């Protein structure tokens, strides 16, 4: 049952129009999510962890609505993600270059042994 509740919550969030002018819709969604959170916490835990995952999804959705209502621009997170991707790409290039150098050295050693 909790697995379906998580899907319903996500579907509801996708159906809610999110614009800078529509705070009413966000507040209604926030109330529904809070009711879902209360219901999930009142439910007994299941063995597969579906309830816990659903609670996590609801918490994440509530956090996003809180950010939207606070007016905080999401650009900071996108910029940080871009910086992390650029740093990751640079590390990958360095590792690739290092592996290529190692292969070239091994190839030279084999050629010298012949």
C-alpha positions in Angstrom: 0.0 0.0 0.0 2.8 2.5 0.9 4.4 1.8 -2.5 1.3 3.1 -4.2 1.0 6.1 -1.8 4.5 7.2 -2.9 3.5 7.0 -6.6 0.3 8.9 -5.8 2.2 11.6 -4.0 4.7 12.0 -6.9 1.8 12.0 -9.4 0.0 14.7 -7.4 3.1 16.8 -7.4 3.4 16.6 -11.1 -0.2 17.6 -11.6 0.1 20.7 -9.4 0.9 23.7 -11.5 4.1 25.3 -10.3 4.6 28.9 -11.2 5.9 32.0 -9.5 2.3 33.3 -9.2 0.7 30.0 -7.9 1.6 29.8 -4.2 -1.9 28.6 -3.4 -1.3 25.4 -5.3 2.0 24.9 -3.5 0.4 25.5 -0.1 -2.3 23.0 -0.9 0.3 20.5 -2.0 2.2 21.1 1.2 -0.9 20.3 3.3 -1.6 17.1 1.3 2.0 16.0 1.7 2.0 16.7 5.4 -1.2 14.6 5.7 0.6 11.8 3.7 3.6 12.1 6.0 1.4 11.8 9.0 -0.4 8.7 7.6 2.9 7.1 6.6 4.4 7.6 10.1 1.2 6.2 11.7 1.4 3.1 9.5 3.4 0.0 10.8 6.8 -0.5 9.2 7.0 -3.1 6.4 9.8 -5.6 5.9 10.7 -4.4 2.4 11.2 -0.7 3.4 8.6 0.7 1.1 7.1 2.9 3.9 10.5 4.3 4.7 11.2 5.1 1.1 7.8 6.8 0.7 8.5 8.9 3.8 11.8 9.9 2.2 10.1 10.9 -1.0 7.5 12.9 0.9 10.3 14.6 3.0 12.1 15.5 -0.2 8.9 16.9 -1.8 8.2 19.0 1.3 11.7 20.3 1.3 11.4 21.4 -2.4 8.0 23.1 -1.7 9.7 24.9 1.3 12.4 26.1 -1.0 9.8 27.3 -3.6 7.8 29.1 -1.0 10.9 30.7 0.5 11.7 32.3 -2.9 15.3 30.9 -2.9 16.5 30.6 -6.4 17.5 27.1 -7.4 20.5 28.4 -9.4 23.0 27.7 -6.7 22.4 24.0 -6.7 22.7 23.9 -10.5 25.9 25.8 -10.5 27.4 23.5 -7.8 26.4 20.5 -9.8 28.0 22.0 -12.9 31.2 22.6 -11.0 31.2 19.1 -9.6 30.7 17.7 -13.1 33.6 19.8 -14.5 35.9 18.7 -11.6 34.8 15.0 -12.2 35.6 15.4 -15.9 39.0 16.8 -15.2 39.8 13.9 -12.8 38.7 11.4 -15.4 40.9 13.1 -18.0 43.9 13.0 -15.6 43.3 9.3 -14.9 43.0 8.5 -18.6 46.2 10.3 -19.4 48.0 8.5 -16.5 46.8 5.1 -17.8 47.9 6.0 -21.3 51.3 7.0 -20.0 51.6 3.7 -18.0 50.7 1.7 -21.1 53.2 3.5 -23.2 55.9 2.9 -20.6 55.1 -0.8 -20.5 55.1 -1.0 -24.2 58.6 0.6 -24.3 59.8 -1.8 -21.6 58.6 -4.8 -23.7 60.3 -3.4 -26.8 63.6 -2.9 -24.9 63.4 -6.5 -23.6 63.2 -7.9 -27.2 
